[in-house]
C-alpha cells in the first residue's frame, strides 16, 4: 500500500512509535523486574525503633534513637487522617493497581523538560521509594521506572490497607519524626486521636516538603499553612468533609508545641550510663533495633535519691547565703505596652534545672519580691520565701541590694508549714553532689544520681569523679590493722606528729593534725575511729606498713595507682569514685565478700524476647571472700559506734540501730563524704565543686553529705527489719579496762576498786593483755627494742610480755590460764546491744553461735553476766597508760593535702 496523504504518515509514525515503546516496555520489564529487591522488608516490616531504658519495676527512664518513631496499626489510625492523606496524595489509591498512569506521565514530562523534580504520584510508589531508594539518592527516569515496577510488585504482595499502614508509619515528616504518630507528638504534643481536622490537614501536607513546611520557622510556617489550606480544599472537593467542616477548619488557629520526652522516671545519669555500656558492646546498632534494657534501679529509691541530692544542695546553698543574681535585664528597654511578651522572650533562652524555674524580678521591697516566671506567671514571694534575701533587702542603700527589678533569679516550690508548699527564691547551684546506693548482697545499683541536673552538667560524678575520700577511707586502714594483730581495744597515742623535712624525705616538714585540733592522749582504737582521729590513723598505718595497707585496700577494689603507699593514705589522700567507695563498704556490709556493682539485668528485643540476662555473684554463695568475717564484724561494730555516738550522730534520726558508717572531710573541706550502710543497703553521698575549692569553713561530711544519706535511707530502709548481724565464730567478748585496754579481772580488784570495765570484741587468738603496764608509745618501738620486723613482740599486742618482765607474769599463749571473764571459743557468742549511757561503749549478751551468712535477729540472752559490785569513787582504779609522745617514722614524699 502506497501512502499518499500526510496524515497516513502521521498514523504510521504513531503506530510504529507505539509498538517501539511497547517493545521497550516489555524489554524493560523483562530485564528490570527480576532485579527488583525482595519484599521481605515490607512483609516482615520492622521499623527502626529507639533504644529504651527501663527501671527494674518497668518504668521508662530514657530513649535513644536516630529517628523519632511510634508505630500505629491501620485500624487505630483516625479516619480523618486517612482521608486527608488520600485527598492530597492519592485519592484513587483504592482503585489503581499501584501506578496512576496520568500521574507517572506528568512526572516523566516534567523531569525530562527540567520544569520540576516531582516524586512518585501514588502512595504505593512512595512506599517503594521510602524503603528501597533512599531519601538522598539521585532519582532519574530509570529509577522512576524501577519504582513503578516495584509498586506493581508491592500491590501483588500486600493488601491496600497494609500498604497504607506502611506509608503512614514510614514517611518522613521533619524534626527527625517518621510516621504520623510520631509527628503528632513532635508538632502538637498529643496523640493522633486528639488532633482536630485543621491540625490533621497540616500534617497531611508535610510529606511533599517536610523541611519547607517546618512550623517552628516563621516563614516556612506561612508556606505550610498554604499547603494545609490546599489539603482542606481537596478534602472538601472530593467529598471527604462537608462545607461546614471545611469552613470551621479553615478558621482554626494552630498552636504548635513540641512534646517533651516522656519519662515515667527521671534518672538521666542512669539512662546515659546504660547507653554508654550498650554502645561499647553493640555499637550504633542500638539506636535502631528497638532494644529494651532493664536496669537494677527502682522508682521509689531513685526518686528518693533525686530528692535527697536536690534538698542537700539547696540546704547547703541556704547556709552559704545568696551570692548574686544570674544576670540583669534592663526593663526600660522593653516594650511597656507588651511587657509580658518581652519578658517571656528574655526568659526563653534560660533553661529550667531540676525544678528551679528562672524568673525576672519586676518589683522588690523589704517584705516581698514580685517576679515574672518562665511559665508566664506573676508571683509575689514573701515571708520564708525571701529568707535568703531578707537581710540584704533591708539595707537602706539600694545599690547594695543583690536583686532588683530586672534581676534574673530562680524560684522553687518547697514544703512549708502544715504540709503546704510555697515559692522560694534560691540560688542556682554551682556546687555538685552525687549519691549511689547498692545492694551489698549482689551489687545491684538501687539508685544513682550523678549530679544536680544532667542537663546542666552531664559529668557523672558517681562513676567519673575521682576525689579524695578523706576520713571515709580510714576504715580500710583500721581493717588492715586488725589483720596485723591490733584490736578495737589497742591503745594508741593521740598527740600531734611533727616530722622534719629530712624525715619526710621532701622539702618541707609535715605536721598532720586532728580536724578538731584536739588531742586525747592514749586512746583506744575504737574511740579513735569514732572520733575520726587523724594522727591515730597515721600511727596505725605506719605500724602496719604502707605497702601492706596499699595491697590490702585492693581487696576492696581500690586502685594501687590512685592510692599510693604513703602515710597520707591514712587521711584519704588518694582518689576514689563514689561507686568504688560503695563497692568497698559493701564488703563490710555483707560479711567480707567482694561483689560486682552492676546496672543492667536483662536486654530484650522489641518483641520482648530476652537477648541477654546475666546473673552476678552473691555474697555467701558464689562471691569470693576477701576479708575474714570477724574483721567485717569488728568493723561494723566500730562503725556503728560512729553513728551512735561519734561524728555521724545525725544518722540516728533514722531511729535504727543497724546503721553504720563514716564521715569524710578533706583538707579545707574541698570534698565532703558520708559512707554508710545497713545489712540491707550501702549508700555513698558526696558534695564538692568540679573545680576544687573549699565548701566553707563550717562544712564537714557530717553537715553537707550525711543529711543526703539520711533522707535517702529513710525511704530505702522503710519497712526493713532493724537487725544486727550475728557474731561470727572465733570472736570473744571480754571485759576490759576502758583506759588501758587491758583485760579486767574482777577477782583481782573485787572489794578494792570500783569496776568500770566495758565489754569489747576480739579475735579469739588476739585477746587483750592481762595487766596494765607502763609501756612506750606506739612509734617508739621502731626506734628501740622492737624493730618493724618484730611487731608481734610489741607489748601492745595481745599475749606479749613487756621487756624485762618475768615470763610467769603473763604466761605464754599456750599455757596461760584463762581468767573467769574470758568466754571459751565454743561457748555461746555475744551480740552487740545498745551503747551505754556514757556513749560509745557496748554491752554484750550471749547468743548461740551462728556461722551462716544470713542476717538474723539474735535470740534473747540465756545467761546474764554476774552483777558487778560498785565501790565509792575514791576507790576507783587509777587511770594509767602511755604518756610519751610518738614521732612518726620516715616516709617517702608525703603530702599534707
C-alpha positions in Angstrom: 0.0 0.0 0.0 1.3 3.4 -1.0 0.8 6.3 1.5 -0.4 9.4 -0.4 -1.8 11.6 2.4 0.4 13.3 5.1 -1.8 12.1 7.9 -1.2 8.5 6.7 2.5 9.1 7.6 1.4 10.5 10.9 -0.7 7.5 11.8 2.1 5.2 10.8 4.6 7.1 12.9 2.4 6.9 16.0 1.8 3.2 15.3 5.5 2.4 14.9 6.3 4.5 17.9 3.7 2.8 20.0 5.0 -0.6 19.0 8.6 0.5 19.8 7.6 1.9 23.2 5.7 -1.3 23.9 8.6 -3.4 22.9 10.9 -1.3 25.0 8.5 -1.6 27.9 8.4 -5.4 27.6 12.2 -5.4 27.4 12.5 -3.2 30.4 10.1 -5.3 32.4 11.9 -8.5 31.4 15.3 -7.0 32.3 14.5 -4.9 35.3 11.7 -6.8 37.1 13.9 -9.8 38.1 16.4 -7.4 39.6 13.8 -5.8 41.9 14.6 -6.2 45.7 12.8 -8.7 47.8 9.7 -7.6 49.6 10.6 -9.3 52.9 11.4 -5.9 54.3 7.8 -5.0 53.7 6.1 -8.3 54.5 8.1 -8.5 57.7 8.1 -4.8 58.5 10.4 -3.9 61.4 10.5 -0.1 61.7 13.6 1.5 63.2 12.9 1.9 66.9 14.9 3.6 69.6 16.8 2.0 72.5 14.6 2.2 75.6 15.9 2.0 79.1 13.6 0.9 82.0 13.8 0.6 85.7 13.6 -2.8 87.4 10.0 -2.2 88.1 9.3 -1.4 84.4 9.2 2.4 84.4 10.6 4.2 81.3 13.7 6.3 82.1 15.2 7.0 78.7 15.1 6.7 74.9 17.9 6.9 72.4 17.5 6.7 68.7 18.2 8.3 65.3 14.6 8.5 64.4 11.5 9.6 66.4 9.0 6.9 65.6 5.8 5.5 67.1 4.2 2.6 65.1 0.4 2.6 64.8 -1.8 -0.1 63.4 -4.0 0.9 60.5 -7.2 0.1 62.4 -6.1 2.7 65.1 -5.4 5.5 62.6 -8.1 8.2 62.8 -10.3 8.2 59.6 -9.8 12.0 59.1 -6.1 11.4 58.8 -6.6 8.7 56.2 -9.0 10.9 54.3 -6.6 13.9 54.4 -3.6 11.8 53.1 -5.7 10.2 50.3 -7.2 13.6 49.2 -3.8 15.3 48.8 -1.6 12.4 47.8 -3.6 9.7 46.0 -7.4 10.0 46.0 -7.7 6.9 43.7 -5.5 4.8 45.9 -8.1 2.0 46.4 -8.8 1.9 42.6 -5.4 1.7 40.8 -3.0 -1.2 40.8 0.0 0.7 42.1 0.5 3.1 39.2 -1.5 6.2 38.3 -0.7 6.4 34.6 -1.6 10.1 34.3 0.5 11.0 37.3 3.5 9.0 36.1 3.4 10.6 32.6 3.2 14.0 34.1 6.2 13.3 36.3 8.2 12.0 33.4 7.4 15.0 31.3 8.4 17.5 34.0 11.6 15.6 34.8 12.6 15.5 31.1 11.8 19.1 30.4 13.5 20.2 33.6 10.4 22.1 34.7 10.4 20.4 38.1 11.5 17.3 40.0 8.4 15.5 41.1 8.1 12.5 43.3 6.1 9.4 42.7 2.5 10.1 42.3 0.9 7.2 44.2 1.2 6.1 47.8 2.4 2.7 46.7 5.3 4.2 44.7 6.2 6.4 47.7 6.4 3.3 49.8 8.7 1.8 47.2 10.8 4.9 47.3 10.9 5.2 51.1 12.0 1.6 51.6 14.3 0.9 48.6 15.6 4.0 47.0 16.7 6.2 49.9 15.9 9.8 50.6 19.1 11.4 49.3 19.7 9.2 46.2 19.5 10.9 42.8 16.3 9.8 41.0 16.2 9.7 37.2 13.8 8.2 34.7 15.4 4.7 35.2 14.8 5.0 38.9 11.2 6.1 38.3 10.6 3.1 36.0 12.1 0.8 38.7 9.9 2.3 41.4 6.9 1.9 39.2 7.6 -1.8 38.6 8.3 -2.2 42.3 5.0 -0.6 43.1 3.3 -3.2 40.9 5.1 -6.0 42.7 4.1 -4.5 46.1 0.4 -4.3 45.0 0.5 -8.0 44.1 2.0 -8.9 47.5 0.2 -6.7 50.1 -3.3 -5.5 50.6 -4.2 -1.9 50.2 -4.5 -1.4 54.0 -1.1 -3.0 54.6 0.4 -0.6 52.0 -1.3 2.4 53.6 -0.2 1.3 57.1 3.4 1.2 55.9 3.2 4.6 54.3 1.6 6.2 57.4 4.4 4.8 59.7 7.4 5.1 57.4 7.1 8.5 55.8 9.5 11.3 56.9 7.7 14.3 58.3 10.6 16.6 59.6 12.1 17.2 63.0 13.5 13.6 62.9 10.0 12.2 63.1 9.0 9.2 61.0 5.3 8.4 60.7 2.3 10.5 61.6 2.0 9.2 65.2 5.5 10.5 66.0 4.9 13.8 64.1 1.7 14.4 66.1 3.8 14.3 69.3 6.6 16.4 67.8 4.3 19.2 66.5 1.3 19.2 68.8 2.5 17.3 71.9 -0.6 15.0 71.8 -1.6 11.7 70.2 -3.2 11.4 66.7 -6.7 10.7 68.0 -6.8 14.0 69.8 -5.9 16.1 66.7 -8.5 18.4 65.1 -9.3 18.4 61.4 -7.2 21.5 60.9 -4.2 20.0 62.8 -4.5 16.8 60.8 -4.6 18.6 57.5 -1.3 20.4 58.3 0.4 17.0 59.0 -1.0 15.5 55.8 0.6 18.3 53.8 4.1 17.7 55.2 5.3 14.7 53.0 5.7 17.0 50.0 8.4 19.1 51.7 8.9 18.4 55.4 11.6 20.9 56.0 10.0 23.5 53.7 6.8 23.5 55.9 8.5 23.5 59.3 6.1 25.3 61.6 8.8 26.3 64.0 10.2 28.6 61.3 8.0 31.7 60.9 8.5 31.9 57.1 8.1 28.2 56.5 5.0 28.1 58.6 3.3 30.5 56.2 4.1 28.1 53.3 2.9 25.2 55.5 -0.4 27.0 56.2 -0.9 27.4 52.4 -0.3 23.7 52.0 -2.8 23.0 54.8 -5.5 25.0 53.0 -4.8 23.1 49.9 -5.3 19.8 51.8 -8.6 21.0 53.3 -9.8 22.2 49.9 -9.1 18.8 48.3 -10.8 17.0 51.1 -13.9 19.1 50.5 -13.6 18.9 46.7 -13.5 15.1 46.7 -16.2 14.7 49.3 -14.2 13.7 52.4 -15.6 16.6 54.5 -18.7 18.8 54.4 -18.8 22.5 53.7 -19.3 23.3 57.4 -16.3 21.2 58.4 -14.2 22.8 55.8 -15.1 26.4 56.8 -14.5 25.6 60.5 -11.1 24.0 59.9 -10.0 27.0 57.7 -10.6 29.4 60.5 -8.9 27.4 63.3 -5.7 28.9 64.7 -3.0 26.2 65.1 -0.8 26.1 68.1 2.5 24.2 67.7 4.1 22.8 70.8 6.7 20.1 70.8 6.2 17.4 73.4 8.9 16.9 76.0 10.3 13.4 76.0 8.0 11.4 78.2 9.7 9.8 81.2 8.0 7.7 83.8 11.0 8.1 86.0 13.7 10.8 86.0 17.1 9.1 86.0 19.1 10.7 83.2 22.5 9.7 84.6 21.3 6.1 84.8 20.0 6.2 81.2 23.1 7.8 79.8 25.4 5.3 81.7 23.3 2.4 80.3 23.6 3.8 76.8 27.3 4.0 77.1 27.6 0.4 78.3 25.5 -0.8 75.4 27.2 1.3 72.8 30.6 -0.1 73.9 29.2 -3.6 73.4 27.0 -3.3 70.3 27.9 -0.1 68.5 25.5 2.2 66.7 23.0 -0.6 66.0 21.5 0.0 69.4 19.7 3.2 68.1 17.6 1.4 65.6 16.8 -2.1 66.8 14.2 -1.3 69.4 16.2 -2.9 72.3 14.7 -2.7 75.7 17.2 -2.6 78.6 16.1 -3.3 82.2 18.2 -1.8 84.9 18.5 -2.5 88.6 17.2 0.8 89.9 13.7 1.1 91.4 11.3 4.0 91.1 10.8 4.7 94.8 14.5 4.6 95.6 15.6 6.6 92.6 13.1 9.3 93.3 14.2 9.4 96.9 17.8 9.8 95.8 16.8 12.6 93.3 15.0 14.5 96.1 17.8 13.9 98.6 20.5 15.3 96.4 18.5 18.4 95.5 17.4 19.1 99.1 21.0 18.6 100.3 22.3 21.1 97.7 19.6 23.7 98.5 20.3 23.3 102.2 24.0 23.9 101.6 23.1 27.0 99.4 21.0 28.3 102.2 23.8 28.0 104.7 26.1 29.8 102.3 23.7 32.7 101.7 22.5 34.3 98.5 25.5 35.3 96.3 24.2 37.2 93.3 21.6 37.2 90.5 22.4 35.2 87.4 22.0 38.2 85.1 20.3 41.5 84.8 17.9 42.7 82.1 17.2 46.4 81.6 13.4 46.6 81.9 13.4 50.1 80.5 14.4 48.8 77.1 11.3 46.5 76.8 8.0 47.4 75.3 5.9 48.6 78.3 2.7 48.0 76.3 3.7 44.4 75.7 5.8 43.8 78.7 4.8 40.2 79.4 5.7 39.1 75.9 9.1 40.8 76.1 9.8 39.3 79.5 8.8 35.9 78.1 11.3 36.3 75.2 14.0 37.2 77.6 13.5 34.0 79.6 13.1 31.7 76.6 16.9 31.1 76.4 17.3 30.4 80.1 16.8 26.7 81.0 14.9 25.3 83.9 17.0 22.9 86.1 15.6 20.4 88.5 12.5 22.4 89.4 14.5 25.7 89.7 12.5 28.0 87.4 14.0 31.1 86.0 12.2 34.3 86.8 12.7 38.1 86.3 12.2 40.4 89.3 9.7 43.1 88.5 9.4 44.7 91.9 11.2 44.4 95.3 10.9 45.6 98.8 11.9 44.6 102.3 8.9 42.4 102.7 8.2 41.0 99.2 9.7 40.3 95.8 7.5 40.2 92.7 8.6 38.1 89.8 7.5 37.0 86.3 8.3 33.4 85.7 9.3 31.5 82.6 5.9 29.8 82.8 4.3 33.2 82.2 3.0 33.7 85.7 3.3 36.7 88.0 4.1 35.8 91.6 4.6 37.8 94.9 7.0 36.0 97.1 7.0 36.9 100.8 8.0 35.6 104.3 10.2 32.5 104.3 10.3 32.6 100.5 12.7 35.5 100.6 14.7 34.4 103.7 17.9 34.3 101.7 17.4 38.0 100.7 15.7 39.5 103.7 18.7 40.9 105.5 20.1 42.2 102.2 16.9 43.8 101.1 16.7 45.6 104.5 19.8 47.7 103.6 19.0 51.3 103.0 21.5 51.6 100.2 19.6 50.0 97.3 22.8 49.8 95.3 23.9 47.1 97.6 20.8 45.0 97.0 21.6 41.7 95.4 18.4 41.6 93.5 16.4 44.5 92.0 13.9 44.9 89.1 15.4 43.2 86.1 17.4 40.6 88.1 17.1 37.0 86.9 16.6 34.7 89.9 15.5 31.1 90.5 12.3 30.1 92.3 11.4 26.7 93.5 8.4 25.2 95.4 9.4 23.9 98.8 7.4 22.5 101.7 6.0 25.0 104.2 4.1 24.6 107.4 1.2 22.1 107.7 2.3 20.2 104.6 1.7 23.1 102.2 4.1 24.3 99.6 5.3 27.8 98.9 7.6 29.6 96.4 11.2 30.4 97.5 13.9 32.4 95.8 17.0 30.3 95.7 20.5 30.4 94.1 21.2 28.3 91.0 23.9 26.0 92.5 27.4 25.8 91.3 28.2 23.1 93.8 27.7 19.5 92.8 26.7 16.4 94.6 26.4 12.7 93.9 24.7 9.7 95.5 24.8 6.0 94.8 23.2 3.1 96.6 23.8 -0.6 96.1 22.6 -3.9 97.4 25.5 -5.3 99.4 24.4 -8.9 98.7 24.6 -8.9 94.9 25.9 -5.5 93.9 22.7 -4.3 92.2 22.7 -0.4 92.0 19.4 0.7 93.6 19.7 4.4 92.9 22.3 6.6 91.2 22.4 10.4 90.9 25.5 11.7 89.1 25.0 15.5 89.8 22.5 18.3 90.5 21.0 18.2 87.0 22.0 16.1 83.9 21.0 18.9 81.5 23.2 21.4 83.4 26.2 19.1 83.8 26.4 15.7 82.1 29.5 14.7 84.0 28.6 11.7 86.1 30.3 12.2 89.5 29.4 8.7 90.7 31.4 6.9 88.1 33.8 9.6 86.7 34.8 11.9 89.5 38.0 10.7 91.3 38.1 12.7 94.5 40.0 12.4 97.8 37.9 10.3 100.2 39.3 11.9 103.3 38.4 10.1 106.6 35.9 7.9 104.8 38.9 5.8 103.8 40.1 5.3 107.4 38.0 2.1 107.9 40.1 0.3 105.4 43.3 1.2 107.2 41.7 0.1 110.5 40.6 -3.2 108.9 44.1 -3.8 107.7 45.4 -3.2 111.2 43.1 -5.9 112.7 44.8 -8.4 110.5 48.2 -7.2 111.9 47.2 -8.0 115.5 45.6 -4.7 116.6 42.2 -4.9 118.3 39.5 -2.3 119.0 41.0 -2.1 122.5 44.5 -1.3 121.4 45.9 1.8 122.9 47.4 4.4 120.5 48.8 7.8 121.3 46.7 10.7 120.2 49.2 13.5 120.1 50.5 15.8 117.2 53.1 14.4 114.9 55.9 16.7 113.8 58.1 15.4 111.0 61.1 17.3 109.7 61.8 17.7 106.0 64.6 15.2 106.4 62.3 12.6 108.0 59.6 13.3 105.4 62.1 13.0 102.5 60.9 16.2 101.0 61.4 19.9 101.0 59.0 20.8 103.8 58.1 19.5 107.2 54.8 17.7 107.7 52.7 18.4 110.7 49.4 16.4 110.4 46.8 17.3 112.9 43.3 16.2 114.0 40.4 18.0 112.3 39.3 19.5 115.6 42.9 20.3 116.7 42.1 18.5 120.0 44.1 15.5 121.3 43.1 12.9 123.9 46.5 11.3 124.6 46.4 7.5 124.9 43.1 6.3 123.3 41.5 3.0 122.3 41.3 2.3 118.6 37.5 2.1 118.7 37.3 5.6 120.3 39.8 6.9 117.8 37.7 5.8 114.8 34.6 7.1 116.4 36.2 10.5 116.8 38.0 10.3 113.5 41.4 10.9 114.9 43.9 11.7 112.1 47.1 11.2 114.0 45.9 7.8 115.3 45.2 6.7 111.7 48.7 7.8 110.7 50.3 5.9 113.6 48.3 2.8 112.7 49.3 2.9 109.1 53.0 3.5 110.0 52.8 0.5 112.3 51.4 -2.0 109.7 53.3 -0.6 106.8 52.1 1.5 103.9 52.8 -1.2 101.3 50.8 -3.7 103.2 47.9 -1.3 103.6 48.0 -0.5 99.9 47.9 -4.2 98.9 45.1 -4.8 101.5 43.0 -2.0 100.0 42.9 -3.8 96.7 40.8 -6.5 98.3 38.0 -3.9 98.4 38.5 -2.9 94.7 40.7 0.2 95.2 43.4 1.0 92.7 47.1 0.9 93.8 47.9 3.6 91.4 45.3 6.0 92.7 46.2 5.3 96.4 50.0 5.4 96.7 51.8 3.8 99.6 52.4 7.0 101.6 51.3 7.8 105.2 48.9 10.3 103.7 46.8 7.3 102.6 45.6 7.2 106.3 43.9 10.5 105.7 42.3 9.5 102.4 44.7 11.5 100.3 44.3 9.0 97.4 41.4 9.2 95.0 38.3 7.1 94.5 34.9 7.5 92.9 31.7 7.1 94.9 30.9 3.8 93.1 34.3 2.5 94.2 33.7 3.6 97.7 30.3 1.9 97.7 31.9 -1.3 96.5 34.4 -1.2 99.3 31.9 -0.6 102.1 29.7 -3.4 100.7 32.5 -5.8 101.8 31.9 -4.7 105.4 28.1 -4.8 105.0 27.9 -8.3 103.6 30.4 -10.0 105.9 33.5 -9.9 103.8 32.6 -10.8 100.2 33.6 -8.9 97.1 30.6 -8.3 94.9 30.2 -6.6 91.4 28.3 -3.3 91.3 26.1 -3.6 88.2 23.3 -1.7 86.5 21.8 -3.9 83.8 19.8 -7.1 84.5 18.5 -8.0 81.1 18.1 -6.9 77.4 15.2 -7.8 75.2 14.3 -7.1 71.6 11.3 -5.0 70.5 9.1 -8.1 70.8 10.2 -8.8 74.4 12.4 -11.8 73.6 15.3 -12.0 76.0 18.6 -11.3 74.3 20.8 -11.3 77.3 20.3 -11.9 81.0 23.2 -12.1 83.4 23.5 -13.3 87.0 26.0 -11.8 89.3 27.9 -13.3 92.3 26.0 -13.3 95.6 27.6 -12.8 99.0 27.7 -16.0 100.9 27.1 -18.1 97.8 29.4 -17.6 94.8 31.0 -14.3 95.5 34.7 -14.5 96.6 35.5 -13.9 100.2 38.2 -11.2 100.5 38.3 -10.5 104.3 37.6 -12.5 107.4 34.0 -12.4 108.6 35.3 -11.5 112.0 37.1 -8.5 110.5 33.9 -7.3 108.8 32.0 -7.8 112.1 34.5 -5.8 114.2 34.5 -3.0 111.6 30.7 -3.0 111.7 30.8 -2.8 115.5 33.2 0.2 115.4 31.4 2.0 112.5 28.1 1.5 114.3 29.6 3.5 117.2 30.5 6.3 114.8 26.7 6.6 114.1 25.6 6.1 117.7 28.0 8.4 119.5 30.7 9.6 117.0 30.9 12.0 114.1 27.8 10.7 112.4 25.2 11.0 115.1 22.8 12.8 112.7 22.1 9.4 111.2 20.4 8.5 114.5 17.4 10.4 113.1 16.5 7.3 111.3 15.7 5.6 114.6 17.6 2.5 113.7 20.3 0.5 115.5 21.6 -1.4 112.5 23.2 1.5 110.6 26.9 2.2 110.5 29.2 4.5 108.5 31.9 7.0 108.4 32.1 10.7 107.6 34.8 12.1 105.4 36.1 15.6 105.1 39.3 16.5 103.2 41.7 19.4 103.7 39.9 22.8 103.6 36.6 20.9 103.2 37.1 20.5 99.4 35.2 17.2 99.5 32.5 16.1 101.9 31.5 12.5 102.2 29.4 10.1 104.1 29.7 6.4 103.5 27.1 4.4 105.4 25.3 1.1 105.4 23.0 -1.4 107.0 22.8 -5.1 106.2 20.2 -4.1 103.6 21.8 -1.2 101.7 25.0 0.7 101.1 24.9 4.4 100.3 27.5 6.9 99.5 26.9 10.7 99.4 29.4 13.3 98.2 29.5 17.0 97.8 32.0 19.3 96.2 32.9 21.7 93.4 34.0 20.5 90.0 36.9 23.0 90.1 38.1 22.0 93.6 37.6 24.7 96.2 36.5 24.9 99.8 32.9 24.2 100.6 33.2 26.6 103.5 34.8 26.8 106.9 31.9 25.2 108.8 31.1 22.5 106.3 32.0 18.8 107.0 31.0 15.4 105.8 28.5 15.2 108.6 27.0 18.5 107.8 27.0 18.5 104.0 26.8 14.9 102.9 25.3 13.0 105.8 21.8 14.6 105.5 21.6 13.4 101.9 22.3 9.9 103.0 19.8 10.1 105.9 17.0 11.4 103.6 17.5 8.6 101.1 17.8 5.9 103.7 14.5 7.0 105.3 12.9 5.7 102.2 15.2 2.8 101.3 15.1 1.2 104.8 11.4 1.8 105.4 9.7 -1.5 106.3 13.1 -3.3 106.5 13.7 -5.2 109.8 16.2 -3.5 112.1 18.6 -6.4 112.7 22.2 -6.7 113.8 24.5 -9.2 112.1 25.3 -12.3 114.0 28.6 -12.6 115.8 30.9 -14.9 113.8 32.6 -17.9 115.3 36.0 -17.1 116.6 35.0 -13.8 118.3 35.4 -13.3 122.0 33.5 -10.8 124.2 35.7 -9.8 127.1 35.6 -7.1 129.8 38.5 -4.6 129.5 39.7 -1.5 131.3 38.5 1.4 129.1 41.6 3.4 129.8 44.3 0.9 129.4 42.7 -1.6 127.1 43.8 -4.5 129.3 41.8 -7.4 130.5 39.7 -6.6 133.5 39.8 -9.4 136.1 37.0 -8.9 138.6 38.6 -11.3 141.1 41.8 -9.1 141.4 40.1 -5.9 142.2 36.9 -7.1 144.0 36.5 -5.2 147.2 39.3 -2.8 146.4 38.4 -0.8 143.2 35.1 0.0 141.6 34.7 -2.0 138.4 34.3 0.5 135.5 35.1 -2.1 132.8 33.5 -2.3 129.5 32.9 -5.2 127.0 34.9 -5.4 123.8 35.2 -7.9 120.9 38.4 -9.7 120.0 39.7 -12.4 117.6 40.0 -15.5 119.8 43.7 -15.6 119.0 44.2 -11.9 119.9 42.8 -11.4 123.4 43.9 -8.2 125.3 46.9 -8.0 127.6 46.3 -9.3 131.1 47.9 -6.5 133.0 48.1 -2.7 132.8 51.6 -1.7 132.0 53.6 1.5 131.6 54.8 1.0 128.0 56.5 3.2 125.5 54.4 4.9 122.9 53.5 3.1 119.7 56.1 4.5 117.3 58.9 4.3 119.9 59.1 0.6 119.4 60.5 1.2 116.0 63.4 3.1 117.4 64.4 0.8 120.3 63.5 -2.7 121.4 61.0 -3.7 118.8 62.1 -3.1 115.2 59.4 -3.2 112.4 60.1 -6.8 111.6 59.5 -7.7 115.3 56.0 -6.2 115.5 54.4 -9.3 117.2 56.6 -8.7 120.3 55.2 -5.2 120.8 53.7 -5.1 124.3 50.6 -3.6 122.8 49.9 -6.8 121.0 47.8 -9.4 122.8 49.5 -12.0 124.9 53.0 -10.4 124.8 55.2 -9.6 127.7 57.0 -6.3 128.3 60.8 -6.3 128.2 62.4 -7.4 131.4 59.1 -8.6 132.8 59.1 -12.1 134.3 57.6 -14.6 131.9 55.4 -16.0 134.6 53.7 -12.6 134.9 51.8 -13.1 131.6 52.4 -16.6 130.7 52.8 -18.0 127.2 49.9 -18.0 124.8 49.6 -21.8 125.0 49.9 -22.3 128.8 48.4 -19.1 130.1 45.3 -19.8 132.4 42.1 -18.3 131.1 40.5 -15.8 133.5 36.9 -16.3 134.6 35.7 -13.5 132.4 37.1 -15.0 129.2 34.5 -16.8 127.1 35.6 -20.1 125.6 35.6 -20.3 121.8 32.9 -23.0 121.8 30.7 -21.1 124.3 27.6 -19.1 123.1 28.9 -15.9 121.5 27.6 -12.4 122.4 25.9 -9.9 120.1 26.0 -6.1 120.0 23.5 -4.4 122.2 22.7 -0.7 122.8 25.5 1.6 123.8 25.9 2.5 127.5 24.7 5.9 128.8 28.2 7.4 128.6 28.1 6.8 124.8 30.3 4.8 122.5 30.8 1.6 124.5 28.7 -1.5 124.1 27.4 -4.2 126.4 27.0 -7.8 125.4 24.5 -10.6 125.5 25.2 -14.2 124.8 23.8 -15.8 121.7 24.1 -19.2 120.1 26.9 -19.3 117.6 25.9 -18.6 114.1 28.2 -19.1 111.2 25.7 -18.6 108.4 25.7 -15.5 106.2 22.1 -14.7 106.7 21.2 -11.6 108.7 19.0 -12.7 111.6 17.8 -11.2 114.8 19.9 -12.7 117.7 18.0 -14.8 120.2 17.3 -13.4 123.7 20.1 -13.8 126.2 20.3 -17.2 128.0 22.5 -16.1 130.9 23.4 -12.7 132.2 26.8 -11.7 133.5 27.2 -11.8 137.3 26.4 -8.4 139.0 29.4 -6.1 139.4 29.9 -4.6 142.8 30.1 -0.7 142.7 32.6 0.9 145.0 32.9 4.5 146.2 34.5 7.0 143.7 37.5 7.5 146.0 38.5 3.8 145.4 38.3 4.0 141.6 41.1 2.3 139.8 43.8 4.8 139.0 43.9 5.7 135.3 47.4 4.9 133.9 48.7 4.5 130.4 51.2 5.6 127.8 52.4 9.1 128.2 55.3 9.6 125.8 54.9 11.5 122.5 55.4 9.5 119.3 57.4 10.5 116.4 56.3 9.0 113.1 58.8 7.1 111.0 60.4 8.4 107.8 58.2 8.2 104.7 58.8 8.9 101.1 57.4 12.1 99.6 54.3 12.6 101.9 51.8 15.3 101.4 49.5 17.1 103.8 46.9 17.8 101.2 
